[in-house]
Amino acid sequence: MFEEELFSIPSNERLFNQYLEVDARVDRADAALIRRSNLKNYLASFPAPPVILAVGEAAGPWELRFSGVPFTGERQLVSGALPFSGQRSSRDEIAVRLYRRPPFTSNSAQIFWKAMARHHPKFLVWNAAPLHPHQRGKNLSVRSLSRAEFSEFSGLLGELVRILEPKHFIAIGRKAEQALAMIGMPSYYAHHPSHGQADLFQNDISRFFRALRGVRP
């Protein structure tokens, strides 16, 4: 499905497809292939379809944009700290001035896996919009998606749900909650781990898994 419906989507001035395109200033020449391979490694780490689908909003500039895996930095992929591994796609020497240095990661990615790693492979994490939304002319910036953009990717999200048939959904942030509602999937809401909400996110996740085990929150 990803080969046919995701990897071939062309980038535009506000959306970057990290599985198809490279930015020579920051990416290795084979970066798109590396990111595809990293995603395949992640999917191969599941011995069976997971019962939980955790959904975020969109690809972050320091996570999926370089790693190919949602809520995962390339630094984590090469560290051996996760239940799966991969390669970095960024160049050793980048040709733009950034406040981060490769291999890239983010606070959100670190917070996410601190809370979620122990629950792998019960869940698969994905994004309602699997491409990187950025401001026009600022390729490594962040912006929120419009409802129309979420609607554009709802078919892909719905197809993933059809294939996996998960029993439970975790919406990471309100935009993800809205995206799941658009395809008729009720979800458990968890605060997004960014913007100082690490404790809230961790508490939400702990509460979810306690309830799943039948333990009173």
ChimeraX commands (.cxc) that place a marker at each C-alpha (Angstrom):
marker #1 position 0.00,0.00,0.00 radius 0.5
marker #1 position 2.76,2.44,0.93 radius 0.5
marker #1 position 4.65,1.71,-2.30 radius 0.5
marker #1 position 1.57,2.46,-4.38 radius 0.5
marker #1 position -0.15,5.23,-2.43 radius 0.5
marker #1 position 2.47,7.05,-0.34 radius 0.5
marker #1 position 5.99,6.79,-1.71 radius 0.5
marker #1 position 5.06,8.30,-5.07 radius 0.5
marker #1 position 3.18,11.42,-3.87 radius 0.5
marker #1 position 5.02,14.47,-5.27 radius 0.5
marker #1 position 6.13,17.20,-2.89 radius 0.5
marker #1 position 4.85,20.74,-3.28 radius 0.5
marker #1 position 5.74,24.13,-1.87 radius 0.5
marker #1 position 4.07,23.34,1.48 radius 0.5
marker #1 position 4.37,19.55,1.81 radius 0.5
marker #1 position 7.57,17.48,1.58 radius 0.5
marker #1 position 7.48,13.75,0.82 radius 0.5
marker #1 position 10.52,12.40,2.62 radius 0.5
marker #1 position 10.05,8.98,0.99 radius 0.5
marker #1 position 10.45,10.42,-2.51 radius 0.5
marker #1 position 12.44,13.65,-2.35 radius 0.5
marker #1 position 15.77,14.83,-0.97 radius 0.5
marker #1 position 17.06,18.26,-0.04 radius 0.5
marker #1 position 20.74,18.20,-1.02 radius 0.5
marker #1 position 21.57,20.80,1.64 radius 0.5
marker #1 position 20.74,18.43,4.50 radius 0.5
marker #1 position 20.06,14.99,2.99 radius 0.5
marker #1 position 22.33,12.27,1.71 radius 0.5
marker #1 position 21.88,11.48,-1.99 radius 0.5
marker #1 position 20.13,8.19,-1.12 radius 0.5
marker #1 position 18.13,9.65,1.77 radius 0.5
marker #1 position 14.68,8.82,0.39 radius 0.5
marker #1 position 15.64,5.16,-0.03 radius 0.5
marker #1 position 17.06,5.09,3.49 radius 0.5
marker #1 position 13.85,6.46,4.92 radius 0.5
marker #1 position 11.80,3.87,3.04 radius 0.5
marker #1 position 14.08,1.15,4.37 radius 0.5
marker #1 position 13.77,2.48,7.93 radius 0.5
marker #1 position 9.99,2.39,7.69 radius 0.5
marker #1 position 10.12,-1.19,6.40 radius 0.5
marker #1 position 12.40,-2.14,9.32 radius 0.5
marker #1 position 9.87,-0.67,11.72 radius 0.5
marker #1 position 6.98,-2.56,10.15 radius 0.5
marker #1 position 9.04,-5.77,10.16 radius 0.5
marker #1 position 9.42,-5.50,13.95 radius 0.5
marker #1 position 5.79,-6.62,14.41 radius 0.5
marker #1 position 5.31,-10.39,14.70 radius 0.5
marker #1 position 1.56,-9.87,14.24 radius 0.5
marker #1 position -0.77,-6.96,13.45 radius 0.5
marker #1 position -0.83,-4.64,16.48 radius 0.5
marker #1 position -4.10,-4.22,18.38 radius 0.5
marker #1 position -3.55,-0.47,18.90 radius 0.5
marker #1 position -3.07,2.29,16.33 radius 0.5
marker #1 position -1.57,5.49,17.76 radius 0.5
marker #1 position -2.05,8.46,15.44 radius 0.5
marker #1 position -0.29,11.82,15.41 radius 0.5
marker #1 position -0.91,14.88,13.24 radius 0.5
marker #1 position 1.87,14.98,10.63 radius 0.5
marker #1 position 5.57,14.36,10.02 radius 0.5
marker #1 position 7.77,16.52,12.24 radius 0.5
marker #1 position 10.88,18.16,10.76 radius 0.5
marker #1 position 13.32,16.46,13.17 radius 0.5
marker #1 position 11.58,13.10,13.39 radius 0.5
marker #1 position 9.81,11.36,10.51 radius 0.5
marker #1 position 11.20,13.89,8.03 radius 0.5
marker #1 position 14.67,12.37,8.48 radius 0.5
marker #1 position 13.99,8.95,10.01 radius 0.5
marker #1 position 11.05,7.72,7.93 radius 0.5
marker #1 position 9.34,6.51,11.13 radius 0.5
marker #1 position 6.65,8.54,12.97 radius 0.5
marker #1 position 7.61,10.12,16.31 radius 0.5
marker #1 position 11.15,8.78,15.87 radius 0.5
marker #1 position 14.38,10.67,15.38 radius 0.5
marker #1 position 17.20,9.25,13.31 radius 0.5
marker #1 position 19.47,9.54,16.35 radius 0.5
marker #1 position 17.24,7.02,18.13 radius 0.5
marker #1 position 17.32,4.67,15.15 radius 0.5
marker #1 position 21.10,4.40,15.19 radius 0.5
marker #1 position 21.43,4.30,19.00 radius 0.5
marker #1 position 20.10,0.79,19.50 radius 0.5
marker #1 position 17.69,2.07,22.16 radius 0.5
marker #1 position 14.51,1.05,20.30 radius 0.5
marker #1 position 13.03,-2.36,19.43 radius 0.5
marker #1 position 14.00,-1.69,15.80 radius 0.5
marker #1 position 16.87,0.10,14.09 radius 0.5
marker #1 position 17.76,2.00,10.95 radius 0.5
marker #1 position 20.17,4.37,9.27 radius 0.5
marker #1 position 20.45,8.13,9.33 radius 0.5
marker #1 position 19.53,9.99,6.14 radius 0.5
marker #1 position 21.10,13.34,6.99 radius 0.5
marker #1 position 24.47,14.52,5.76 radius 0.5
marker #1 position 27.46,14.74,8.10 radius 0.5
marker #1 position 27.96,18.35,7.07 radius 0.5
marker #1 position 24.80,20.33,6.40 radius 0.5
marker #1 position 24.79,23.35,4.12 radius 0.5
marker #1 position 22.27,25.47,6.04 radius 0.5
marker #1 position 22.42,27.13,9.43 radius 0.5
marker #1 position 20.32,25.18,11.93 radius 0.5
marker #1 position 20.10,25.16,15.72 radius 0.5
marker #1 position 20.24,21.33,15.68 radius 0.5
marker #1 position 23.01,19.05,14.51 radius 0.5
marker #1 position 22.70,15.67,12.79 radius 0.5
marker #1 position 21.78,12.96,13.45 radius 0.5
marker #1 position 18.47,14.68,14.18 radius 0.5
marker #1 position 15.85,14.01,16.81 radius 0.5
marker #1 position 13.35,15.99,18.90 radius 0.5
marker #1 position 12.13,16.24,22.46 radius 0.5
marker #1 position 8.76,14.90,21.34 radius 0.5
marker #1 position 10.35,11.76,19.90 radius 0.5
marker #1 position 12.31,11.11,23.09 radius 0.5
marker #1 position 9.25,11.67,25.29 radius 0.5
marker #1 position 7.10,9.48,23.06 radius 0.5
marker #1 position 9.38,6.45,23.21 radius 0.5
marker #1 position 10.11,6.88,26.90 radius 0.5
marker #1 position 6.40,6.31,27.48 radius 0.5
marker #1 position 5.70,3.85,24.66 radius 0.5
marker #1 position 8.74,1.60,24.13 radius 0.5
marker #1 position 7.68,-0.87,26.81 radius 0.5
marker #1 position 4.38,-1.39,24.97 radius 0.5
marker #1 position 5.90,-2.37,21.61 radius 0.5
marker #1 position 4.70,-4.35,19.60 radius 0.5
marker #1 position 1.14,-3.87,20.88 radius 0.5
marker #1 position 0.83,-0.56,19.03 radius 0.5
marker #1 position 1.80,0.94,15.70 radius 0.5
marker #1 position 2.32,4.68,15.45 radius 0.5
marker #1 position 1.34,6.59,12.33 radius 0.5
marker #1 position 0.41,10.12,11.29 radius 0.5
marker #1 position -2.88,11.36,9.89 radius 0.5
marker #1 position -0.78,13.17,7.27 radius 0.5
marker #1 position 2.43,11.16,6.67 radius 0.5
marker #1 position 4.25,14.00,4.84 radius 0.5
marker #1 position 6.07,16.98,6.35 radius 0.5
marker #1 position 4.02,20.21,6.27 radius 0.5
marker #1 position 6.19,23.32,6.23 radius 0.5
marker #1 position 5.88,27.02,5.60 radius 0.5
marker #1 position 6.38,28.19,2.06 radius 0.5
marker #1 position 10.12,28.65,1.41 radius 0.5
marker #1 position 11.12,27.23,4.82 radius 0.5
marker #1 position 11.65,23.52,4.28 radius 0.5
marker #1 position 12.42,22.58,7.89 radius 0.5
marker #1 position 9.73,24.69,9.53 radius 0.5
marker #1 position 6.49,23.54,11.17 radius 0.5
marker #1 position 2.90,24.38,10.39 radius 0.5
marker #1 position -0.51,22.92,11.17 radius 0.5
marker #1 position -2.50,21.22,8.46 radius 0.5
marker #1 position -5.84,22.45,7.21 radius 0.5
marker #1 position -8.98,20.34,7.40 radius 0.5
marker #1 position -8.81,19.97,3.60 radius 0.5
marker #1 position -5.30,18.50,3.87 radius 0.5
marker #1 position -6.42,16.04,6.52 radius 0.5
marker #1 position -9.29,15.08,4.25 radius 0.5
marker #1 position -6.83,14.53,1.40 radius 0.5
marker #1 position -4.96,11.90,3.43 radius 0.5
marker #1 position -8.01,10.36,5.12 radius 0.5
marker #1 position -8.22,7.64,2.48 radius 0.5
marker #1 position -4.70,6.44,3.27 radius 0.5
marker #1 position -5.43,6.45,7.01 radius 0.5
marker #1 position -8.66,4.57,6.40 radius 0.5
marker #1 position -6.86,1.98,4.28 radius 0.5
marker #1 position -4.32,1.41,7.04 radius 0.5
marker #1 position -7.15,0.89,9.51 radius 0.5
marker #1 position -8.81,-1.57,7.12 radius 0.5
marker #1 position -5.59,-3.59,6.78 radius 0.5
marker #1 position -4.63,-3.64,10.47 radius 0.5
marker #1 position -8.13,-3.85,11.98 radius 0.5
marker #1 position -6.92,-2.42,15.32 radius 0.5
marker #1 position -9.18,-2.72,18.35 radius 0.5
marker #1 position -8.09,0.55,19.96 radius 0.5
marker #1 position -7.04,4.01,18.78 radius 0.5
marker #1 position -4.90,6.60,20.56 radius 0.5
marker #1 position -5.14,10.13,19.18 radius 0.5
marker #1 position -2.00,12.10,20.00 radius 0.5
marker #1 position -3.27,15.68,20.01 radius 0.5
marker #1 position -6.59,17.21,18.98 radius 0.5
marker #1 position -5.79,17.32,15.27 radius 0.5
marker #1 position -5.20,13.58,15.26 radius 0.5
marker #1 position -8.43,13.08,17.18 radius 0.5
marker #1 position -10.28,15.07,14.51 radius 0.5
marker #1 position -8.60,13.12,11.71 radius 0.5
marker #1 position -9.70,9.81,13.22 radius 0.5
marker #1 position -13.22,11.16,13.68 radius 0.5
marker #1 position -13.28,12.04,9.97 radius 0.5
marker #1 position -13.01,8.33,9.13 radius 0.5
marker #1 position -15.47,7.33,11.84 radius 0.5
marker #1 position -12.99,6.03,14.39 radius 0.5
marker #1 position -13.53,7.00,18.06 radius 0.5
marker #1 position -10.26,7.31,19.94 radius 0.5
marker #1 position -8.64,7.76,23.32 radius 0.5
marker #1 position -7.20,11.27,23.52 radius 0.5
marker #1 position -3.61,11.81,24.68 radius 0.5
marker #1 position -1.91,15.18,24.94 radius 0.5
marker #1 position 0.80,15.76,22.37 radius 0.5
marker #1 position 4.23,15.43,24.03 radius 0.5
marker #1 position 5.42,18.81,22.70 radius 0.5
marker #1 position 5.11,22.30,24.24 radius 0.5
marker #1 position 5.80,21.27,27.82 radius 0.5
marker #1 position 3.14,18.57,27.92 radius 0.5
marker #1 position 5.48,15.63,28.58 radius 0.5
marker #1 position 3.97,14.79,31.97 radius 0.5
marker #1 position 0.44,15.02,30.62 radius 0.5
marker #1 position 1.31,12.72,27.73 radius 0.5
marker #1 position 2.98,10.16,29.98 radius 0.5
marker #1 position 0.04,10.23,32.40 radius 0.5
marker #1 position -2.43,9.80,29.53 radius 0.5
marker #1 position -0.52,6.81,28.16 radius 0.5
marker #1 position -0.20,5.18,31.58 radius 0.5
marker #1 position -3.92,5.63,32.16 radius 0.5
marker #1 position -4.74,4.10,28.77 radius 0.5
marker #1 position -2.69,0.95,29.30 radius 0.5
marker #1 position -3.91,0.51,32.87 radius 0.5
marker #1 position -7.48,0.62,31.58 radius 0.5
marker #1 position -6.57,-1.83,28.82 radius 0.5
marker #1 position -5.34,-4.29,31.45 radius 0.5
marker #1 position -8.52,-3.82,33.42 radius 0.5
marker #1 position -6.77,-1.92,36.19 radius 0.5
marker #1 position -8.63,1.02,37.69 radius 0.5
marker #1 position -6.88,4.27,36.59 radius 0.5
marker link #1:1,2 radius 0.2
marker link #1:2,3 radius 0.2
marker link #1:3,4 radius 0.2
marker link #1:4,5 radius 0.2
marker link #1:5,6 radius 0.2
marker link #1:6,7 radius 0.2
marker link #1:7,8 radius 0.2
marker link #1:8,9 radius 0.2
marker link #1:9,10 radius 0.2
marker link #1:10,11 radius 0.2
marker link #1:11,12 radius 0.2
marker link #1:12,13 radius 0.2
marker link #1:13,14 radius 0.2
marker link #1:14,15 radius 0.2
marker link #1:15,16 radius 0.2
marker link #1:16,17 radius 0.2
marker link #1:17,18 radius 0.2
marker link #1:18,19 radius 0.2
marker link #1:19,20 radius 0.2
marker link #1:20,21 radius 0.2
marker link #1:21,22 radius 0.2
marker link #1:22,23 radius 0.2
marker link #1:23,24 radius 0.2
marker link #1:24,25 radius 0.2
marker link #1:25,26 radius 0.2
marker link #1:26,27 radius 0.2
marker link #1:27,28 radius 0.2
marker link #1:28,29 radius 0.2
marker link #1:29,30 radius 0.2
marker link #1:30,31 radius 0.2
marker link #1:31,32 radius 0.2
marker link #1:32,33 radius 0.2
marker link #1:33,34 radius 0.2
marker link #1:34,35 radius 0.2
marker link #1:35,36 radius 0.2
marker link #1:36,37 radius 0.2
marker link #1:37,38 radius 0.2
marker link #1:38,39 radius 0.2
marker link #1:39,40 radius 0.2
marker link #1:40,41 radius 0.2
marker link #1:41,42 radius 0.2
marker link #1:42,43 radius 0.2
marker link #1:43,44 radius 0.2
marker link #1:44,45 radius 0.2
marker link #1:45,46 radius 0.2
marker link #1:46,47 radius 0.2
marker link #1:47,48 radius 0.2
marker link #1:48,49 radius 0.2
marker link #1:49,50 radius 0.2
marker link #1:50,51 radius 0.2
marker link #1:51,52 radius 0.2
marker link #1:52,53 radius 0.2
marker link #1:53,54 radius 0.2
marker link #1:54,55 radius 0.2
marker link #1:55,56 radius 0.2
marker link #1:56,57 radius 0.2
marker link #1:57,58 radius 0.2
marker link #1:58,59 radius 0.2
marker link #1:59,60 radius 0.2
marker link #1:60,61 radius 0.2
marker link #1:61,62 radius 0.2
marker link #1:62,63 radius 0.2
marker link #1:63,64 radius 0.2
marker link #1:64,65 radius 0.2
marker link #1:65,66 radius 0.2
marker link #1:66,67 radius 0.2
marker link #1:67,68 radius 0.2
marker link #1:68,69 radius 0.2
marker link #1:69,70 radius 0.2
marker link #1:70,71 radius 0.2
marker link #1:71,72 radius 0.2
marker link #1:72,73 radius 0.2
marker link #1:73,74 radius 0.2
marker link #1:74,75 radius 0.2
marker link #1:75,76 radius 0.2
marker link #1:76,77 radius 0.2
marker link #1:77,78 radius 0.2
marker link #1:78,79 radius 0.2
marker link #1:79,80 radius 0.2
marker link #1:80,81 radius 0.2
marker link #1:81,82 radius 0.2
marker link #1:82,83 radius 0.2
marker link #1:83,84 radius 0.2
marker link #1:84,85 radius 0.2
marker link #1:85,86 radius 0.2
marker link #1:86,87 radius 0.2
marker link #1:87,88 radius 0.2
marker link #1:88,89 radius 0.2
marker link #1:89,90 radius 0.2
marker link #1:90,91 radius 0.2
marker link #1:91,92 radius 0.2
marker link #1:92,93 radius 0.2
marker link #1:93,94 radius 0.2
marker link #1:94,95 radius 0.2
marker link #1:95,96 radius 0.2
marker link #1:96,97 radius 0.2
marker link #1:97,98 radius 0.2
marker link #1:98,99 radius 0.2
marker link #1:99,100 radius 0.2
marker link #1:100,101 radius 0.2
marker link #1:101,102 radius 0.2
marker link #1:102,103 radius 0.2
marker link #1:103,104 radius 0.2
marker link #1:104,105 radius 0.2
marker link #1:105,106 radius 0.2
marker link #1:106,107 radius 0.2
marker link #1:107,108 radius 0.2
marker link #1:108,109 radius 0.2
marker link #1:109,110 radius 0.2
marker link #1:110,111 radius 0.2
marker link #1:111,112 radius 0.2
marker link #1:112,113 radius 0.2
marker link #1:113,114 radius 0.2
marker link #1:114,115 radius 0.2
marker link #1:115,116 radius 0.2
marker link #1:116,117 radius 0.2
marker link #1:117,118 radius 0.2
marker link #1:118,119 radius 0.2
marker link #1:119,120 radius 0.2
marker link #1:120,121 radius 0.2
marker link #1:121,122 radius 0.2
marker link #1:122,123 radius 0.2
marker link #1:123,124 radius 0.2
marker link #1:124,125 radius 0.2
marker link #1:125,126 radius 0.2
marker link #1:126,127 radius 0.2
marker link #1:127,128 radius 0.2
marker link #1:128,129 radius 0.2
marker link #1:129,130 radius 0.2
marker link #1:130,131 radius 0.2
marker link #1:131,132 radius 0.2
marker link #1:132,133 radius 0.2
marker link #1:133,134 radius 0.2
marker link #1:134,135 radius 0.2
marker link #1:135,136 radius 0.2
marker link #1:136,137 radius 0.2
marker link #1:137,138 radius 0.2
marker link #1:138,139 radius 0.2
marker link #1:139,140 radius 0.2
marker link #1:140,141 radius 0.2
marker link #1:141,142 radius 0.2
marker link #1:142,143 radius 0.2
marker link #1:143,144 radius 0.2
marker link #1:144,145 radius 0.2
marker link #1:145,146 radius 0.2
marker link #1:146,147 radius 0.2
marker link #1:147,148 radius 0.2
marker link #1:148,149 radius 0.2
marker link #1:149,150 radius 0.2
marker link #1:150,151 radius 0.2
marker link #1:151,152 radius 0.2
marker link #1:152,153 radius 0.2
marker link #1:153,154 radius 0.2
marker link #1:154,155 radius 0.2
marker link #1:155,156 radius 0.2
marker link #1:156,157 radius 0.2
marker link #1:157,158 radius 0.2
marker link #1:158,159 radius 0.2
marker link #1:159,160 radius 0.2
marker link #1:160,161 radius 0.2
marker link #1:161,162 radius 0.2
marker link #1:162,163 radius 0.2
marker link #1:163,164 radius 0.2
marker link #1:164,165 radius 0.2
marker link #1:165,166 radius 0.2
marker link #1:166,167 radius 0.2
marker link #1:167,168 radius 0.2
marker link #1:168,169 radius 0.2
marker link #1:169,170 radius 0.2
marker link #1:170,171 radius 0.2
marker link #1:171,172 radius 0.2
marker link #1:172,173 radius 0.2
marker link #1:173,174 radius 0.2
marker link #1:174,175 radius 0.2
marker link #1:175,176 radius 0.2
marker link #1:176,177 radius 0.2
marker link #1:177,178 radius 0.2
marker link #1:178,179 radius 0.2
marker link #1:179,180 radius 0.2
marker link #1:180,181 radius 0.2
marker link #1:181,182 radius 0.2
marker link #1:182,183 radius 0.2
marker link #1:183,184 radius 0.2
marker link #1:184,185 radius 0.2
marker link #1:185,186 radius 0.2
marker link #1:186,187 radius 0.2
marker link #1:187,188 radius 0.2
marker link #1:188,189 radius 0.2
marker link #1:189,190 radius 0.2
marker link #1:190,191 radius 0.2
marker link #1:191,192 radius 0.2
marker link #1:192,193 radius 0.2
marker link #1:193,194 radius 0.2
marker link #1:194,195 radius 0.2
marker link #1:195,196 radius 0.2
marker link #1:196,197 radius 0.2
marker link #1:197,198 radius 0.2
marker link #1:198,199 radius 0.2
marker link #1:199,200 radius 0.2
marker link #1:200,201 radius 0.2
marker link #1:201,202 radius 0.2
marker link #1:202,203 radius 0.2
marker link #1:203,204 radius 0.2
marker link #1:204,205 radius 0.2
marker link #1:205,206 radius 0.2
marker link #1:206,207 radius 0.2
marker link #1:207,208 radius 0.2
marker link #1:208,209 radius 0.2
marker link #1:209,210 radius 0.2
marker link #1:210,211 radius 0.2
marker link #1:211,212 radius 0.2
marker link #1:212,213 radius 0.2
marker link #1:213,214 radius 0.2
marker link #1:214,215 radius 0.2
marker link #1:215,216 radius 0.2
marker link #1:216,217 radius 0.2
view
